[in-house]
Amino acid sequence: MACGSWLTAWVQGLTFEQAMQVEPSDLEKLIGGVPLVKEYCADLAVSSLRDAAAQDVEVNEA
């Protein structure tokens, strides 16, 4: 939950292109690290952002 919240707040100030360049490790650094057993949370948050962006692009191109 924290990774997703931080990511959505962070990317609001970025361009689309910049947001698509965000890596899970960038998010982990931003929030001050995550426990090893929770690193998948940053991966999931970034993956979800990219999936949502791809769906938005598909809808806007149709």
N, C-alpha and C positions, 0 to 999 in steps of 0.2 A: 504494500500500500504506500509506504513512504517513497519508494523509488518512483512510482507512477505519479504521485503528487508533485515531487520535486521536478520531475521531467516536464510535466505539463506547465508548471510555472516558469521553468527555465526557457522552454522553446517559444513561449509567447513573445519574447524579445528578439527572436532570431528570424531570419528570412527562411523561406521554405528550403532553399538549398542548404543553408547552414544547419537547419534542423535535421535534414536527411544525412548529414555527415556525423551526427552525434553517435558516439560509440558507448557501449555499456561501461567501459572503463572511465570514460569522461564523466558519466553520471556518478559512478562510485567515488571518484575524486571530489566531485561537487558536494556530495553529502558527507564527505569525510570518511569514506570506506564503509564496507559492509562485512559482516562475518562471512567466512568462507562458505558456510552452509546456506547462506542467503544470496550468494552472487547471482544465482539464476534470476533473482527478482529484477536486477538491472537489465539482464538480457531480455526478460519478458517485457519490461516496460518499453525498451527501445524497439523491440520487435513489434509490439502493439502499435506504437507510434508510426512505424513504417507501413504496417498493414493498413492502418486507418488512412494514411496519406495516399497510399496506392488506390484505395477504394474511392477516395475523394477525387483523385485525378481521373479515374475511370468514369465517374458520374459526370464530371464537368466536361469531359471530352465527348460524351454521348449526345 
